[in-house]
Amino acid sequence: MKAYEITNAGAKGRLALVDRPQPKPGPGEILIRIRATSLNYRDLLTVKGGIGGANKRGLIPLSDGAGEVAEIGSGVTRVRTGDRVCPIFTPGWISGRPAARTAESSLGGGTVDGMLREYAVAHESAVVPIPSHLSFEEAACLPCAAVTAWNALVAVGHVMSGDTVVIEGTGGVSIFGLQFARMCGARVIATTGSEAKIERLRQLGASDVINYKTTPEWDRRVMELTGGEGADHILDVGGAGTLARALQAVRAGGFITVIGLLSGMNGEINPLGILFRAAHVVGIRVGSREMFECMNRAISVNQMRPVIDRVFQFDEAPEALEYLASGKHFGKVCISV
């Protein structure tokens, strides 16, 4: 089978297309014919050396994939040949709290090969059915970004109708956050650095959009838009460069879910803001299979579709990563396998 491996991991990390033996499913396992994958910022970090510069040479990257069951091993009962499925981000996290070694066991980033290949073996417990109205490309957007946004807003934040949600930027997690928030009847305030993306955010349901380049103190604008109360939920994907402002924009007792590191990892946070606002600051590491299944039920009922910016072909995988790095995308970037 064809697969991509990371070579020269580090600042000059790149992908190489290689031939690997097609895997065979063992007892309790299934063979998945991968039909599509999608990209996350985490994948870019992994190819470039990962957080902390860990060497991933030889690893197949990408956590997200969708396909069909091509073969089943002995004892498999959860799926049948021909079923359309998505592998879950962390194969061992079925429900409950995440384990201490969650990061190491996640697909395409720890020590476990990811989805940028033609076939993959997974344990039958580590997949979920694809909502029937979604294409393979749309389904491939769900395992990381969508589950992360669902965990942040629904599982942790318990978002309700009438709440105010702030999303940062127009990447996968943020756009899914906008869609789920509107699905739950919440108001959404979005931030972006691109004037060209403002109207698209409004079309998806954002009531207000703040250009953080022309309004760098976007936290003050959020306070103005909420009558001085602040937002109920803030999906913080920026990290060190945005968390301090998120603490100034959240309401008393509100939720800040720390999801990404787009603006860097080096910074200091004054804990006074957390204490003063009694804010809930929670780190989110994607989610469990149980969350994925719950989210898929909501997606099916509401016939929601992921927002895909662009679909690359399998032989264009390096170009897809470079496009993600450019920040030009709105929603998800996919690769058709």
LOKE-180790 format. One record per atom (N, C-alpha, C, O): residue in three letters; x, y, z. Coordinates in steps of 0.2 Angstrom, whole numbers, plus 5000, padded with zeros to 4 digits. Atoms other than C-alpha are relative to their C-alpha. Example, Ala and Ser with C-alpha at 12.3 -4.5 7.8 and 13.67 -1.06 7.14 Angstrom:
BEGIN
ALA500449945000;ALA506249785039;ALA500450065000;ALA500950055003;SER499649944999;SER506849955036;SER499650055003;SER499950115004;
//
This chain:
BEGIN
MET500449945000;MET500050005000;MET500450065000;MET501050065002;LYS499749945000;LYS500550184998;LYS499950045007;LYS499350035009;ALA500149964994;ALA500850295013;ALA500650055000;ALA501150054997;TYR499549944999;TYR501750455018;TYR500449995007;TYR500049985012;GLU499650004994;GLU503150455031;GLU500450065001;GLU500550104996;ILE499649944998;ILE504050595040;ILE500749994999;ILE500949945002;THR499250015000;THR505850615035;THR500350075002;THR500050125002;ASN499649944997;ASN507150735042;ASN499650045005;ASN499550115004;ALA500449974996;ALA506050775056;ALA500350065004;ALA500950065005;GLY499749944998;GLY506350955063;GLY499850064996;GLY499250054993;ALA500249945004;ALA506251125056;ALA499949994993;ALA499550034990;LYS500050015007;LYS506551055039;LYS499649944998;LYS499749904993;GLY500450075001;GLY505350905041;GLY499650004994;GLY499350054992;ARG500450005006;ARG504450845026;ARG499749934999;ARG499949895004;LEU500450075001;LEU503450695019;LEU500349974994;LEU500550004989;ALA499850045006;ALA504050555008;ALA499549944999;ALA499249915003;LEU500550065001;LEU502850434999;LEU500449944999;LEU500949934995;VAL499750075000;VAL503350255002;VAL499549954999;VAL498949954999;ASP500450075001;ASP502750074999;ASP500149975007;ASP500649965009;ARG500050054994;ARG502249975015;ARG499649944998;ARG499149954994;PRO500450065001;PRO501549805016;PRO499350025003;PRO499250055008;GLN500749994998;GLN499649805017;GLN499949965007;GLN500049905007;PRO500150044993;PRO499249765036;PRO499449965000;PRO498949964995;LYS500550054999;LYS498149625041;LYS499750005007;LYS500050015012;PRO500349994993;PRO496849635055;PRO500149935004;PRO500049885001;GLY500050064995;GLY497049515070;GLY499449995004;GLY498950025002;PRO500650014997;PRO495749455082;PRO499850075003;PRO500250115006;GLY500249944997;GLY494649595087;GLY500150074996;GLY499950124998;GLU499849945004;GLU495349715073;GLU499650004994;GLU499349954991;ILE500349995006;ILE494749785057;ILE500550034995;ILE500950074998;LEU499649975005;LEU495549835041;LEU499650054997;LEU499150044994;ILE500349955003;ILE495050005035;ILE500350034993;ILE500950044993;ARG499749975006;ARG495250065017;ARG499850085001;ARG499350105001;ILE500149934999;ILE495550255020;ILE499850034993;ILE500150024988;ARG500349965006;ARG494550365008;ARG500250075000;ARG500250114995;ALA499949934999;ALA494950535015;ALA500450015007;ALA500249985012;THR499749984994;THR495950625028;THR499950085001;THR499850114996;SER500049925000;SER495950805035;SER500650025005;SER500949985008;LEU499449974997;LEU497350915042;LEU499850045006;LEU499350085006;ASN500049964994;ASN497550995059;ASN500750035001;ASN501250014999;TYR499449974999;TYR498851115065;TYR500549965004;TYR501149965003;ARG499650054997;ARG499450975076;ARG500549964995;ARG501049954997;ASP499750045005;ASP499950885060;ASP500650044998;ASP501150014996;LEU499449955002;LEU501051035055;LEU500550005005;LEU501149995003;LEU499550004995;LEU501951035071;LEU500349935000;LEU500949935001;THR499750075000;THR502250845070;THR500549994995;THR501049974996;VAL499650005006;VAL502950855053;VAL500750045001;VAL501250024999;LYS499549964999;LYS504050995058;LYS500449995006;LYS500950025008;GLY499650024995;GLY504750905073;GLY499649995007;GLY499849965012;GLY500450014994;GLY503250915086;GLY500250055005;GLY500750085005;ILE499949964994;ILE503051005102;ILE500649985004;ILE500749925005;GLY499450024997;GLY504751005110;GLY500549974996;GLY501149944998;GLY499550035005;GLY505650945094;GLY500149935000;GLY500649904998;ALA500050075000;ALA505250765096;ALA500149974993;ALA499850004989;ASN499950025007;ASN505950665082;ASN499549944998;ASN499449895001;LYS500550055003;LYS504550575072;LYS500249974994;LYS499749954990;ARG499850035006;ARG505550515058;ARG499749934999;ARG499849885003;GLY500250075002;GLY504750365049;GLY499249995002;GLY498949945001;LEU500750004998;LEU502950405057;LEU499650024995;LEU499750074991;ILE500549975005;ILE501450415046;ILE499650055004;ILE499350035009;PRO500349954997;PRO500650575051;PRO499250004999;PRO499049964995;LEU500749995001;LEU498850635052;LEU499549965005;LEU499549905004;SER500550034995;SER497550595066;SER499449984997;SER499049934999;ASP500650005003;ASP496050615055;ASP499949964994;ASP500249974989;GLY500150045006;GLY495350485043;GLY499349985000;GLY498949975005;ALA500750035001;ALA493750415036;ALA500149944994;ALA500449964989;GLY500050055005;GLY493450255026;GLY499549955001;GLY499049965004;GLU500450065000;GLU492650085024;GLU500349945002;GLU500949935001;VAL499750064997;VAL492949925033;VAL500149954994;VAL499649934991;ALA499850045006;ALA493849815020;ALA500049925002;ALA499949884998;GLU500050074998;GLU494049655031;GLU500050005008;GLU500250055011;ILE500050004993;ILE493749605049;ILE500349945002;ILE500449884999;GLY499650054996;GLY494749495061;GLY499549965004;GLY498949975004;SER500450044997;SER494049355071;SER499750035007;SER500050075010;GLY500349984994;GLY492849395085;GLY499750075000;GLY499450105004;VAL500249935001;VAL492349565078;VAL499250005000;VAL498949974996;THR500749995000;THR490549615082;THR499750074999;THR499150084997;ARG500349935000;ARG490349805082;ARG499950034993;ARG499550074992;VAL500149985007;VAL490549825063;VAL500049944995;VAL500249894997;ARG500050055005;ARG490349735047;ARG500450024994;ARG500550084993;THR499649985006;THR491349735030;THR499550054996;THR498950034995;GLY500449955004;GLY490749885020;GLY499850065004;GLY499650115001;ASP500249944996;ASP490349995035;ASP500450064999;ASP501050054998;ARG499749945000;ARG490850175034;ARG500250025007;ARG499850035011;VAL499749984993;VAL491950225049;VAL500550055000;VAL500850064995;CYS499549954998;CYS493050355057;CYS500449975006;CYS500149955011;PRO499750024994;PRO494450295068;PRO500050065005;PRO500050125003;ILE500049944995;ILE494450395085;ILE500750025001;ILE501249995000;PHE499449964999;PHE495850515089;PHE500549965005;PHE501149955003;THR499650044996;THR496450415104;THR499749935001;THR499249925005;PRO500350075000;PRO496150225102;PRO499849985006;PRO499349945007;GLY500250034994;GLY496050185120;GLY499550045005;GLY499350025010;TRP500549964996;TRP494950325126;TRP499349994998;TRP499150024993;ILE500650025001;ILE493250255126;ILE499550055003;ILE499050075000;SER500549964997;SER492350355139;SER500450025007;SER501050005008;GLY499749984994;GLY492750445156;GLY500550054999;GLY500650084994;ARG499549955001;ARG494250545159;ARG500649984996;ARG500749924995;PRO499450025004;PRO495850545148;PRO500549975005;PRO500649995010;ALA499550034996;ALA497250435154;ALA500650054999;ALA500750094995;ALA499449965000;ALA498950505158;ALA500450004993;ALA500750054992;ARG499650015006;ARG499750435142;ARG499650024994;ARG499749994988;THR500449995006;THR498350505130;THR500450034994;THR500350004989;ALA499649975006;ALA499550605120;ALA500449954996;ALA500549964990;GLU499550055003;GLU500750465117;GLU499649954996;GLU499949924991;SER500450055003;SER499350345111;SER499650034994;SER499249994991;SER500549975005;SER498450465099;SER500349994993;SER500949984992;LEU499850025007;LEU498550435080;LEU500450064997;LEU500350114998;GLY499649955004;GLY499850515070;GLY500450055003;GLY500650105000;GLY499649954997;GLY500750615083;GLY500449985006;GLY500950005007;GLY499650034995;GLY501350505097;GLY500549954997;GLY501049974994;THR499650065003;THR502050335093;THR499649964996;THR499849904993;VAL500550045004;VAL500550275083;VAL499950034993;VAL499850094993;ASP500149985007;ASP500450285064;ASP499350034999;ASP498850015002;GLY500649965001;GLY499150405058;GLY499749974993;GLY499749924991;MET500550025005;MET497950405043;MET500250024993;MET499950014988;LEU499849985007;LEU498950475028;LEU500349944996;LEU500949934995;ARG499950065003;ARG498950305020;ARG499449974997;ARG498849994998;GLU500650035004;GLU497850185009;GLU499649955005;GLU499049955004;TYR500450054996;TYR497450055023;TYR500350015007;TYR500950035008;ALA499850004993;ALA497550055042;ALA499649955004;ALA499049935002;VAL500350054996;VAL497149925055;VAL499850045007;VAL500250075009;ALA500249974993;ALA496149975071;ALA499649955003;ALA499349905001;HIS500450044996;HIS495349885085;HIS499350024999;HIS499150084998;GLU500749985001;GLU493449875083;GLU499750055005;GLU499250085003;SER500249954995;SER493249975099;SER500250074998;SER499950125001;ALA499749935002;ALA494150125091;ALA499850034994;ALA500150074991;VAL500349965006;VAL493050175077;VAL499350025002;VAL498949995006;VAL500749984999;VAL491350255076;VAL499750014993;VAL500050024988;PRO500349995006;PRO490050255062;PRO500050074997;PRO499950125001;ILE500049945004;ILE490050395049;ILE499250025000;ILE498849984997;PRO500749985001;PRO488350495049;PRO499949994992;PRO500350014988;SER500250035007;SER487450435033;SER500050064995;SER500150054989;HIS500149945005;HIS487250615025;HIS500750034998;HIS500850074994;LEU499449975002;LEU489150655025;LEU500449964995;LEU500449894995;SER499550035004;SER490450615012;SER500649985004;SER500749995010;PHE499450024996;PHE492150535017;PHE500450065001;PHE500750065007;GLU499649944999;GLU492950705015;GLU499750045006;GLU500150065011;GLU500449964995;GLU491650785027;GLU500149965007;GLU500349995012;ALA499950044994;ALA491850635039;ALA500750005003;ALA500850005009;ALA499350004998;ALA493750645039;ALA500150075004;ALA500650075007;CYS499949944996;CYS493550825047;CYS499849995007;CYS500050035011;LEU500350014993;LEU492750755063;LEU500449985006;LEU500450015011;PRO499750034994;PRO493950655074;PRO500450045004;PRO500350035011;CYS499649954996;CYS495050795080;CYS499650075001;CYS499450085007;ALA500349934999;ALA494350965077;ALA499350005002;ALA499150045007;ALA500750004999;ALA492450925078;ALA499949985008;ALA499650015012;VAL500150034993;VAL492650815094;VAL500350055005;VAL500050065011;THR499749954995;THR493750955102;THR499550055002;THR499450075007;ALA500549954999;ALA492451085099;ALA499449985004;ALA499250015008;TRP500650034997;TRP491050975105;TRP500249995008;TRP499850015012;ASN499850014993;ASN492050925121;ASN500050075004;ASN499850075009;ALA499949944997;ALA492451105125;ALA499350045001;ALA499250065007;LEU500749974999;LEU490651175122;LEU499549965004;LEU499149995008;VAL500550044998;VAL489551035126;VAL500249965006;VAL499849965012;ALA499850054995;ALA490450905137;ALA500250045006;ALA500150025012;VAL499849964994;VAL491351035148;VAL499650065001;VAL499550075007;GLY500349944999;GLY490551195145;GLY499250005001;GLY498950055003;HIS500750014999;HIS488751135145;HIS499650074997;HIS499250105000;VAL500349945004;VAL488251275132;VAL499350005000;VAL499049944999;MET500749995000;MET486451335133;MET499850054995;MET500250104993;SER500349955004;SER485251435122;SER500150065004;SER499950075010;GLY499949944997;GLY485651615125;GLY500750025002;GLY500850085004;ASP499349994998;ASP487451595130;ASP500450044994;ASP500150044989;THR499649975005;THR488751695121;THR500749975000;THR501049955005;VAL499450045001;VAL490251605114;VAL500550044995;VAL500250074990;VAL499549965004;VAL491851685107;VAL500449944997;VAL500749905000;ILE499550045003;ILE492851595094;ILE500650044997;ILE500550104995;GLU499449965003;GLU494651645088;GLU500249974994;GLU500449914993;GLY499750025006;GLY495051635070;GLY499549954996;GLY498949954998;THR500450045005;THR494351525056;THR500349934998;THR500149904993;GLY499850075001;GLY495251355058;GLY499449955002;GLY498949975003;GLY500550054999;GLY494351195060;GLY499750005007;GLY499149995007;VAL500350004993;VAL494051195079;VAL499550065001;VAL499050055003;SER500449945000;SER493451375078;SER499350004996;SER498850024999;ILE500650005004;ILE492251345064;ILE499549955003;ILE498949965003;PHE500450054997;PHE491551185072;PHE499750035006;PHE499150025008;GLY500349974994;GLY491351285088;GLY499450054998;GLY498950055002;LEU500549965002;LEU490351415079;LEU499349964998;LEU498849985000;GLN500550045002;GLN489251285071;GLN499649965006;GLN499049965006;PHE500350044994;PHE488951185087;PHE499650055005;PHE499150045007;ALA500349954996;ALA488651345097;ALA499350034997;ALA498850035001;ARG500749985003;ARG487251405084;ARG499549945001;ARG498949955001;MET500550065000;MET486551225084;MET499750005007;MET499149985008;CYS500250004993;CYS486351245103;CYS499650075002;CYS499350075007;GLY500349944999;GLY485551415101;GLY500450065004;GLY500150115006;ALA499549954997;ALA487051515107;ALA500150064995;ALA500150054989;ARG499749955004;ARG487651685101;ARG500749994999;ARG501149975004;VAL499350015001;VAL489351685093;VAL500350074998;VAL500150104993;ILE499549945001;ILE490651825093;ILE500649974997;ILE500949935000;ALA499450035003;ALA492051785081;ALA500550054999;ALA500450114998;THR499549965001;THR493751855079;THR500449974993;THR500449914992;THR499650025006;THR494851855063;THR500450064998;THR500350115000;GLY499549955003;GLY496351945055;GLY499950024993;GLY500350054990;SER500149995007;SER495551945038;SER499350034998;SER498850005000;GLU500749975002;GLU494252065031;GLU499649964996;GLU499049964996;ALA500450045005;ALA493851945017;ALA499649945004;ALA499249925000;LYS500450054997;LYS493251815030;LYS499450025004;LYS499149985007;ILE500649984995;ILE492051925040;ILE499449984997;ILE498949965001;GLU500750025003;GLU490551895028;GLU499949935001;GLU499349915002;ARG500150075000;ARG490851715028;ARG499849985007;ARG499449935008;LEU500150024993;LEU490851705047;LEU499350025002;LEU498949995005;ARG500649984999;ARG489251805047;ARG499549954997;ARG498949945000;GLN500450055003;GLN488451685035;GLN499949945003;GLN499449915003;LEU500050064996;LEU488851545046;LEU499650015007;LEU499449965010;GLY500449984994;GLY487851635060;GLY500450045006;GLY500050055011;ALA499749954996;ALA489151745069;ALA499650065001;ALA499550094995;SER500449945000;SER488151895076;SER500550064999;SER500350114997;ASP499549945001;ASP489752005077;ASP500749974999;ASP500849915001;VAL499450025002;VAL491451985070;VAL500550065002;VAL500450125000;ILE499549954998;ILE493052075077;ILE500649994996;ILE500949934996;ASN499450015004;ASN494552105066;ASN500650025006;ASN500650075007;TYR499549994995;TYR495952075079;TYR500650044998;TYR501050065002;LYS499449965002;LYS497252165068;LYS499850085000;LYS500250125002;THR500249935000;THR496252325067;THR499750025007;THR499750085009;THR500249994993;THR495552305085;THR500449955004;THR500149905006;PRO499650054997;PRO496952215094;PRO499849995008;PRO499949945010;GLU500350014993;GLU496152245111;GLU499349974999;GLU498850005001;TRP500650035001;TRP494752125106;TRP499649995006;TRP499049985006;ASP500350024993;ASP494352085124;ASP499550065002;ASP499050045004;ARG500449944999;ARG493652265126;ARG499450004996;ARG498950024998;ARG500650005005;ARG492552245111;ARG499549955002;ARG498949965002;VAL500550054997;VAL491852085118;VAL499650025006;VAL499050015006;MET500349984994;MET491452165134;MET499550054998;MET498950065001;GLU500549965002;GLU490552305125;GLU499449974997;GLU498849994998;LEU500550045004;LEU489552185114;LEU499649965005;LEU499049945003;THR500450044995;THR488952095130;THR499850045006;THR499650025011;GLY500249964995;GLY488552245140;GLY500450005006;GLY500150015012;GLY499550004995;GLY490052235151;GLY500049935004;GLY500349935009;GLU500150064996;GLU489552055157;GLU500649954998;GLU500849915002;GLY499550055002;GLY490851955146;GLY499749944997;GLY499149934998;ALA500350065004;ALA490651795136;ALA500049945005;ALA500349945010;ASP500150064996;ASP490051635144;ASP500549954998;ASP500749915003;HIS499550055002;HIS491251525134;HIS500550044995;HIS500350074990;ILE499549985005;ILE492851565125;ILE500449944998;ILE500849915002;LEU499550065002;LEU493751435114;LEU500650034998;LEU500750074993;ASP499349975001;ASP495551485115;ASP500449964996;ASP500749914999;VAL499650045004;VAL496551415101;VAL500750044999;VAL501150014996;GLY499449965001;GLY497951555102;GLY500549985004;GLY501149985003;GLY499550024996;GLY498851495117;GLY500250075004;GLY499950115006;ALA499749954996;ALA500051615125;ALA499850074998;ALA499850125002;GLY500149935002;GLY499651765114;GLY499350025001;GLY499150084999;THR500749984999;THR497751765117;THR499749985007;THR499250015008;LEU500350024994;LEU497451685134;LEU499950065005;LEU499450065008;ALA500049944995;ALA497751845144;ALA499450044998;ALA499050075002;ARG500649965002;ARG496451935133;ARG499349965001;ARG498849995003;ALA500650044998;ALA495251795135;ALA499850005007;ALA499250005009;LEU500149994993;LEU495351815154;LEU499750065001;LEU499350075006;GLN500349934999;GLN494851995152;GLN499350004996;GLN498950054997;ALA500650005004;ALA493351945140;ALA499549955003;ALA498949955001;VAL500550054998;VAL492551805150;VAL499650035006;VAL499850075010;ARG500549974994;ARG491051835162;ARG500249965006;ARG500649915006;ALA499950044994;ALA491151785180;ALA499749935000;ALA499149924998;GLY500250075000;GLY491051605182;GLY500049964993;GLY499749914992;GLY500050035007;GLY491251575163;GLY500649954999;GLY501049945003;PHE499650065002;PHE492251445153;PHE500550034995;PHE500350064990;ILE499550005005;ILE493951465144;ILE500349944999;ILE500649915003;THR499850075002;THR494351305135;THR500750014996;THR500650044991;VAL499349995003;VAL496251305131;VAL500149944995;VAL500249894997;ILE500050055005;ILE496351215114;ILE500750004996;ILE500949944995;GLY499449995005;GLY497851275103;GLY500550045003;GLY500550075008;LEU499349964998;LEU499551355103;LEU500250044993;LEU500850054992;LEU499949975006;LEU499351455087;LEU500450065000;LEU500850084996;SER499649934999;SER500151615094;SER500649985004;SER500950035007;GLY499450024997;GLY501551515103;GLY499849975007;GLY499349975010;MET500050034993;MET501951435120;MET500350035005;MET500250015011;ASN499649964995;ASN502951565129;ASN499650065002;ASN499550104998;GLY500449944997;GLY502051685140;GLY499849995007;GLY499949935010;GLU500150004993;GLU501551725158;GLU499350025001;GLU499050074997;ILE500749994998;ILE499751725165;ILE499950025007;ILE500249995011;ASN500249984993;ASN499251825180;ASN499449975002;ASN498949974999;PRO500650044998;PRO498151715190;PRO499450045003;PRO498950025005;LEU500549964997;LEU497251865197;LEU499350004996;LEU498850014998;GLY500650005004;GLY496051865182;GLY499649945001;GLY499049955000;ILE500450064999;ILE495551685185;ILE499750015007;ILE499149995007;LEU500349994994;LEU495251725203;LEU499550055000;LEU498950045003;PHE500549954999;PHE494351885201;PHE499449984996;PHE498850004999;ARG500650025004;ARG493151815188;ARG499749935002;ARG499249914999;ALA500250064998;ALA493051645196;ALA499949964994;ALA499449924993;ALA500150045007;ALA493351575178;ALA500249935000;ALA500749915004;HIS499850075001;HIS493451395173;HIS500550004994;HIS500350014989;VAL499550015005;VAL495051375163;VAL500249934999;VAL500549905004;VAL500050085001;VAL495051195156;VAL500449994994;VAL500350014988;GLY499650035006;GLY496351115144;GLY499649944997;GLY499349905000;ILE500350055003;ILE495551015131;ILE500449964995;ILE500849994991;ARG499650045005;ARG496350865122;ARG499549954997;ARG499449894998;VAL500550035005;VAL495050815109;VAL499549975004;VAL499150005008;GLY500650034996;GLY493850685117;GLY500049934999;GLY500449904995;SER500150085000;SER493250505120;SER499649984994;SER499350024991;ARG500550035005;ARG492350385108;ARG499350025002;ARG498950034998;GLU500749994998;GLU490750415119;GLU499850084998;GLU499350084995;MET500249935002;MET490850605115;MET499950004992;MET499550044990;PHE500150015007;PHE491150565097;PHE499349984997;PHE499050014993;GLU500650035002;GLU489650465096;GLU499450045002;GLU498950054998;CYS500549954998;CYS488550595105;CYS500050054995;CYS499550074993;MET500049955005;MET489150725093;MET499749984994;MET499450024990;ASN500350025006;ASN488750625078;ASN499349995000;ASN499050004995;ARG500850005000;ARG486950595084;ARG499850074999;ARG499350084995;ALA500249935001;ALA486850785085;ALA500150024993;ALA499650064990;ILE499849995007;ILE487650805068;ILE499449974995;ILE499250014991;SER500550035005;SER486450685060;SER499350035001;SER498950044996;VAL500749974999;VAL484850755068;VAL499950074997;VAL499450094994;ASN500049935002;ASN485350935063;ASN500250004992;ASN500250054989;GLN499750005007;GLN486050875046;GLN500550054999;GLN500650084993;MET499549955001;MET487550985049;MET500649974996;MET500749914996;ARG499550025004;ARG488950975037;ARG500750045002;ARG500650105003;PRO499349964998;PRO490851025041;PRO500150054994;PRO499950044988;VAL499849955005;VAL491551175032;VAL500749984997;VAL501149985001;ILE499450025003;ILE492851115020;ILE500350064995;ILE499950084991;ASP499749955004;ASP494051245012;ASP500249984993;ASP500150004988;ARG499750035006;ARG494951135000;ARG500149935001;ARG500349915006;VAL499850075000;VAL495250954995;VAL500549994995;VAL500550014989;PHE499450015004;PHE496950904989;PHE500049924998;PHE499649885002;GLN499950075002;GLN497350734980;GLN500649975004;GLN501050015007;PHE499550044996;PHE498450604989;PHE500750024998;PHE501150035003;ASP499349995002;ASP499950644979;ASP500250085001;ASP500750105000;GLU499949934998;GLU499750834984;GLU500150015008;GLU500050065010;ALA500050004992;ALA499950795003;ALA500550055002;ALA500350095007;PRO499649954998;PRO501450905005;PRO499850074999;PRO499950115003;GLU500349945002;GLU500651044996;GLU499450025005;GLU499350085007;ALA500549994995;ALA499151025008;ALA500250035006;ALA499950075009;LEU499749984994;LEU500251045023;LEU500250084999;LEU500150125004;GLU499849935001;GLU500951205016;GLU499550054999;GLU499550105002;TYR500649965000;TYR499251275012;TYR499750015007;TYR499550075009;LEU500249994993;LEU498751245030;LEU500550055004;LEU500250095008;ALA499549954997;ALA500351335036;ALA499950074998;ALA500150115002;SER500149935003;SER499851485025;SER499550045004;SER499550105004;GLY500549974997;GLY498351515036;GLY499450034996;GLY499050074998;LYS500549985004;LYS497251555021;LYS499449975000;LYS498949994998;HIS500650045001;HIS496051425024;HIS499450025005;HIS499550065010;PHE500649984996;PHE494251445031;PHE499749935001;PHE499449904997;GLY500250064998;GLY493751285040;GLY500549954999;GLY501149965000;LYS499550065000;LYS494551115036;LYS500349994993;LYS500150014988;VAL499650025006;VAL495851065023;VAL500049925000;VAL500249895005;CYS500050075000;CYS495650885017;CYS500549974994;CYS500750014990;ILE499750045006;ILE496550755006;ILE499649944999;ILE499449905003;SER500450065002;SER495650624996;SER500549954998;SER501049964995;VAL499650065001;VAL496450454996;VAL499749964995;VAL500149914993;
//
